[in-house]
Amino acid sequence: MKILPGLNVTFSWKRALGVTNVKRSIARKTGIPTTRQGLERKIGNAIIGAIFKKK
């Protein structure tokens, strides 16, 4: 949400309430990403790793 147009100052209610920090800490503790892009990258790496195992 833009507060002051033209000054690139924005407000995020998720960051203000701490949602972002909670999600980040959960992801770090469990090792499971909370974003779609992170999940896709982790699953893709696992599949590629299974196909081309290093000896």
C-alpha positions in Angstrom: 0.0 0.0 0.0 1.5 3.3 -1.1 1.5 6.0 1.6 3.3 8.8 -0.1 3.1 8.4 -3.9 6.3 9.3 -5.6 8.6 8.7 -2.6 8.7 4.9 -2.7 7.4 4.6 0.9 5.2 1.7 1.5 3.4 0.1 4.4 3.0 -3.7 5.0 0.5 -4.8 7.7 2.1 -8.3 7.6 5.5 -6.8 8.6 3.9 -4.5 11.1 2.2 -7.4 12.9 5.3 -9.7 12.7 3.8 -12.3 10.3 6.9 -12.2 8.1 9.3 -12.8 11.0 7.2 -15.7 12.3 7.0 -17.4 8.8 10.8 -16.9 8.4 11.6 -18.4 11.8 9.3 -21.4 11.2 11.0 -22.0 7.8 14.5 -21.9 9.3 13.6 -24.2 12.2 11.8 -26.8 10.1 13.8 -26.5 6.9 10.6 -26.2 4.9 10.2 -23.0 2.9 6.9 -21.1 3.4 6.9 -19.5 -0.1 5.7 -21.2 -3.3 9.0 -20.4 -5.0 11.0 -21.8 -2.2 9.0 -25.0 -2.1 9.3 -25.5 -5.9 13.1 -25.0 -5.7 13.5 -27.4 -2.8 11.4 -30.1 -4.5 13.1 -29.5 -7.9 16.5 -29.9 -6.3 15.4 -33.1 -4.5 14.2 -34.6 -7.8 17.4 -33.6 -9.7 19.5 -35.0 -6.9 17.6 -38.3 -6.9 18.1 -38.6 -10.7 21.8 -37.6 -10.9 23.1 -39.0 -7.6 26.7 -38.1 -6.8 28.9 -41.1 -6.1 
